[in-house]
Amino acid sequence: MHITGAPEDFDREIRATSSDVVYKNRWMTVREDKTIRQDGSTGIFGVVEKPDFALIVPYADGGFHLVQQYRYPVEGRYWEFPQGSWEERPDADPLDLAQGELAEETGSLPQR
C-alpha cells in the first residue's frame, strides 16, 4: 500500500502476513490474506481482484438506459448499467472497451 504524502515510516493499520490464491479464472482472482493489526490481533481477509472494466451510463432521449442481467448468485434478473472487461485485452483503450461492451450488451453502438 502506498499513500501519497505519507511519511516514509507510515505504519499501516492492518498488514498482510501471507497471501494465498484460493480461486482463479479468467474473470477474477480470489485470495485469502492472513493479517495482523497494530495491536497484534490477527485475522483473515478475502480479496477479490478483477481486471479494469468499463461502466457505461447511456443517456439518450431524455433518460438513462439499463440492461437486464440474470445474476446466478442471487437467482434473479436485475436492471443495471452495461459494464464489463476484456480479459484477453487488459491494455485495451478504455473508449474501445466501453463501446465494445455497450454493443455486446445492447446490440448497438452509441450515436456520436
Stockholm file with secondary structure:
# STOCKHOLM 1.0

chainA/1-112         MHITGAPEDFDREIRATSSDVVYKNRWMTVREDKTIRQDGSTGIFGVVEKPDFALIVPYADGGFHLVQQYRYPVEGRYWEFPQGSWEERPDADPLDLAQGELAEETGSLPQR
#=GR chainA/1-112 SS CCCTTCCTTCCCSEEEEEEEEEEECSSCEEEEEEEEETTSCEEEEEEEECCCCEECCCEETTEECCEEEEEGGGTEEEEECCEECCTTCTTCCHHHHHHHHHHHHHSSCCCC
#=GC SS_cons         CCCTTCCTTCCCSEEEEEEEEEEECSSCEEEEEEEEETTSCEEEEEEEECCCCEECCCEETTEECCEEEEEGGGTEEEEECCEECCTTCTTCCHHHHHHHHHHHHHSSCCCC
//
